[in-house]
């Protein structure tokens, strides 16, 4: 029998690209499981709450003021912006224009490494920063429609805002605009745990084991990073 010719080793750069593509697909699947779980729980909460939950397109009070997001939220937003750029380059560029303006406006007093948008972990400094910028719109909020341009890829914090929640054993109140005529018993009956199996925590732990910077960031820096990576 003729001997099989040994396969030539894959070039180092190609191997790295292959590994990165596999990791991305795996992360996309895991994140899809998380998003499906959270969205199903929140859909059930909305059905149970009925008219007590007044969240709707154009109600954007919760879209003003920065807040911390984790590495998985950032990944999801970046995937969303890149998909938007392929589908609607003009809208994607409008988002990026607002994003660059937001980063520029928050860089001077950013409580961490502003060059890469990583929060430093000083809770007091971060809270003061968030208060100073509380009136600033999220850069992915469409100023004309007051709706989220990256709605399908929004952070978990955005997905779960509205009903009363239980997160990691802590009970959180509903949005101040919701349940205004409900008594305590009704509110408690509508309380939900958006990630009952701890999927998000498990994914973040896996990402941490795989390496990389796992500090929290802001939406503006996450979206900006998507553009900068695309240009390399």
Buried (B, 14 or more C-beta within 10 A) or exposed (E): EEEEEEEEEEEEEEEEEEEEEEEEEEBEEBBEEBBEBBBEBBEEBBEBBEEBBBBEEEBBEBBEBBBBBBBBBBBBBBBBBBBBBEEEEEEBEBBBEBBBEBBEEBEEEBBBBBEEBBBBEEEEBBEEBBEEBEEBBBBBBBEEEBBBBBEEBBBBBBBBBBBBBEBEEEEEEBBEEBBEEBEEEBBEEBBBBBBEEEBBEEBBEEBEEEEEEBBBBBBBBBBBBBBEEEEE
